[in-house]
């Protein structure tokens, strides 16, 4: 199996493995902000609930994820999402 050593994205050439130095991360972050706008952080204050929601979201859609979380969490946390 052939594995590419680089790919082109617009005028950028990204080589594998891509170096993750601070300058590269800052450039990518700036480019993403220009393209999609700033992404506000919205922590919910409960890391365990966030972990469970993340795991549930990997194999299902948002509606089913929310229903599964409500069933696991019980009535006290059903309105979390």
Protein Blocks (a to p, Z undefined) as FASTA:
>chain_A
ZZdfbdcehjbccdddddfbfklmmmmmmmmmmmnopaddddehiaklmmmmmmmmmmcc
fklmmmmmmmmnommlmmmZZ
